[in-house]
Amino acid sequence: MLTKPAGIPRQSGCYLFRNERGAVVYVGKARSLAQRLSSYFQRNEGLSHKTQALMAEATSVEWIVTPSEIDALVLENELIKENQPRYNMRLKDDKSFPYVALDLRTEFPAPFTTRSRHVRGVRYFGPFVDVRALRTTMDELLQAFPLRSCTKHKFNYQQRIGRPCLLYDIGKCSGPCVGAVDAEGYRGIVESWANFFDGDVRQLRGLLQRQMDEASAKKHYEAAAKARDGLAALERAASAQSVVLDDHSDLDVVAVATDGGRAAVARFRVRHGRIIGRTVHLIDRSMDESDGEILEAVLTDMFPDADAVPPVVLVAGTSSSTTLMGEYLSGLRGRRVDVVAPQRGKRRRAVDLAMNDALSVISRDSLRRQSDHNVRARALQELGAALGLVQPPYRVECFDMSHLQGTNYVGSMVVFEDGLPVKGEYRHFNVKEVLGNDDVGAMEEVVRRRLGYWNDDQGATKFRRADLIVIDGGLPQLHAAQKAAESVGVRDVEFVALAKREELLYRPGSSQPVVLDRGSESLYLVQRLRDEAHRFAISFHRSKRGKSMVASTLAGVEGLGPARRERLLTQFGSLDNLRHATLGELEAMAWLPSDVAVRLYDHLRAPSRPRLAKGSPDE
């Protein structure tokens, strides 16, 4: 077991845990290395399960001192990329969206779309989400500001024969190949493109408007018509850019969204009030990192150079991470950068827009994984191998419990077959034997009742046998499930317990957890199972609790039994709507006797107002 080394410095820096093979399993950064590393060397009870797993695997730790915490942030990012440690978050850059590029190394650059970046001398704009809309925008923009769009070979050919191509004839090229525009004039057109994709549409609109007015004043009507058409094309191109702020702000909007073990960071580049670019980083979380820690992990990738840094960055929430972010961006830009967490108004709505976009990315990635049969097969194979099963589990059942301070205890069973939910075979269980707050006892009862059908004939039973049963909980719940199996004489069942939040798996007969690799399809499948079981249990518990509240609220009303209570709730939708019902509305229901309607009306309003007697003026 790794013991705390002596002489840990108090300066800022990065630290690396290595396993017995010398492989780096975790990289971290700290403002004070001594203070941060000391937190790892304490009793196991004080550590999270994942940190316990890390410390059980690590055999050595080393550190690198840096001049500041900002330098540690940059170094940490590089070390994670280089070593891909098991216990660090896995960053998955979303590189599927295109950029618009202008190669300024040539005399007459042509715009083109690309999915790669960082070539020196090439200017990039974007990335853009909708490829089709981007191509339409570029086509419209060629009419307003006619850059050449031909290949180098085509350009040289037209230059050699001294005749322009068709694009020049229809006004979508300025004709640099035949000298129709000189290098200086062409640079002006290039700058107009750059201004457009930087979001400055007002300047370009004013330029074309002046050209149209001047040509019209000189009675150059053909030139005026060309400027007019260019202005219309500019408006069509600009309409594809979303306006999120009408104050023409230049800023970035950054938001972090999490869903179980998945996280996404979305960044919108807003120039002159318009979204001109968007990047997304998908992340597989490792050790229940906070939003601030996730943001720090992608900071250097999100802002790679000074050109990418605006004067203002909007974020959701405030933490020490925003301070670190402000210091890093200010140092990178060379001027002050304000990191602001707006609470209301248009800027807050812009943050919410980025947050929703990040959530949608996680949702799309989940749907992609679910719809790919090869991905699901790999997940089941990985899970079976990690748990030591004879073959990959085709049918997996997951159990979860839900209650409110020991009341309305319910259990849920969700079923996945071939990695997909089979909702028709989901089951709810009302816990009948356990009183009070006893998750372990409730789990034993539910699993016992389910396994009671294990040996039934397949045609008669309501349950089919499962290849794997997942228990949502730790070792106590796992032992309870084993006890339930023994009580009904079931021997051929495979159990695994899933510790909440830490996503560590426990198998019978071992207290050492099974840790699935971060970013693996098997871990994603287990997370989906747990989340679905939890959702199903919570929804049933809320329904049961609501009915219980209705029953207790309406108890004591003579003539109002369970059937009539259920019918009232169905007709009015909720207890609150029933409370606001008038006596006339209650008496209008033919199936509810008039005297019961009066008693119900009095009961719902007592003691806030006097009871009504039959024949009173309020009837």
Phi, psi and omega in degrees: 000138182291130176254157183294124180284157178271158173077025177291125183289160179266358180285171176284160179166191179243151177230149183231124172267134178240152176266186186294340177272357181088002180282140178285123181253344177202139175236132178223167176234162182203147171290324175228112182298319182298316182291318183289314182292331178298331182292340179278333186260072177220179181299144183305327182299334181272358182255152172291163182299323181290322177292324175300317180296320177299312183291333177289330181271327185289139178242348178204159177221140176225166183217160177231120180279137179238159181297330183207170178293329177297316177296324178296322179299314180294315181296319179302316180299317180294319181294322178294317179297321184288320189257340183048060184295149185296322187263008175265159175298145178259118182269128180237097179298137177273094186258015186274357184258143187275159171247156166264131185234145173232119182275097184283001178282345179261160182289321179236080184293145177248135178289145177209160178260145181209157177250011175241165183219183170066040168262123184299132179093354177253132180262130185246146176228137180122207004283167182242144186278314186262105183294318182296316178296325179295317180295323176296318179298315181296322179294318178294321183292330177298331179285327179278319182226091193280084169284157174287145180235014182273167176284167178298320179298315179296318179300312181296323180295311180296325179293322182290321181273351177071026181224131181284166180271183184298327182300327177293320182295328181264007173085017180251018173207141182275356175074045178293338182293337181244013177078016178293341176219138180273175185298322181292316178297323179293322178298327177296321177293319177300318180294327177295319175300314181298318179297321180297310183285349170273359174096000184271074181283330182300316181297317181291323178297317179295322179298311180293325178296318179294318179299319180294317181293318181294317180295322179294320179296327179272003181064029173268077191291331178293317178293322179295320179294324178295317177294322178298314179296322177296321178296318178295320178295322177298318179295322178293320179293320182290335182294341179281348179266129183285131174269117180251338178223130181264014177258013176059039181286150170249109183198172173244150177240124183236131179219144179249132175234141179231150176211097183065234181272007180250149177214154176219142176242120180253139177231122174257130173265113183250119178233127183056037175084358183245145174284116181250355179192159182207134175234151179224136174245122175268139186224138168263113182291154184244310189227048179056047181295147177282169177301322179296319179292323177295318180298318178298324184294331183254000189301312184290330176284326183288325179237083187284336183210173185295328181297337184273358187258121177271173179287339183225138174233125178265135179226167176262126177080166179235142177197178177297336180295326179292326176296314178298321180296317178298319180294316181295313183292323178296317178295322181290319183281333184085000176218166184296136173239124180268122174259114190240140175247089183293143181257341182202175175082194186294324180292324176295321178294328176294321177296317179298324178297316178294322178298314179296324178295318178297319178296321180293328177295316178298318181295317179296320180294323178295316179296323178298316181293322182290327185277348183266111182297321180297321178294317180295318179298320179295323179297315180292323178294316178298317182295315179299318180293318182294326182269357179074030179280155181296322179214162180302139182284119178280311180253122180237131176245142181231133183246140177216155181243154176214141178198169175236103181050044176082003180251157178051049180294129176223155174238155179229148174230120174249152186234129172243133173235129183056035177079006181239145179291139175247085191292337178293344181250009172296149179222146171254151177229125169276120180285123187250332189264336187263130177248142178082188186274092183217084180298322183294313179296320179295320179296320179299317180297314184294315181295321179298316180295323178291316182287348176298339179261003189300318185263007179292161175298138186300330181282336185262338186280153176274348179240139168266160180292144179257147175281336181206135175246122180259126179256122180281104183155188181258208182299321179301317179292325178296316178297324178296320179294319177298319179297321178296319180296318179296323183292335179253009174074028179264126182246331189262051179240137179260119179251150167210138178257140179248109181294134182299144176066310185284340179057041173261141182256137179240130179256152178303139176088003180214137176265356179273127184285155171265122183254115177280144183298140175300134179083357181285153179293330179294319178295319179298320178297316179297320178297318179296318177302310182298313182296321180292319178297319180294316179299316182294320178294317182296317181297318178293320180296318179297318179298315181293319180295322179297317178294323179296320179294321178297315181298317181290324180292322184265002178296141178097351177277111183297133179089001182246090181269185183303320183294315179291325177297316180297320181291322176298315182295322178295319184286321184264346175088326181200163178295325180296318177297323179295322179297328183270001179290144177276164178297325179297319179295322179292318182287341181287344180280115187296330183279352180254113181304148185299319181292326177291322178298319180294315179298321179295317180299315178296318184297318183290338182256353178286144358262021186290337179214156183295150178293149178270141172256155181300128179091006180289163184296338183281354184292000000 
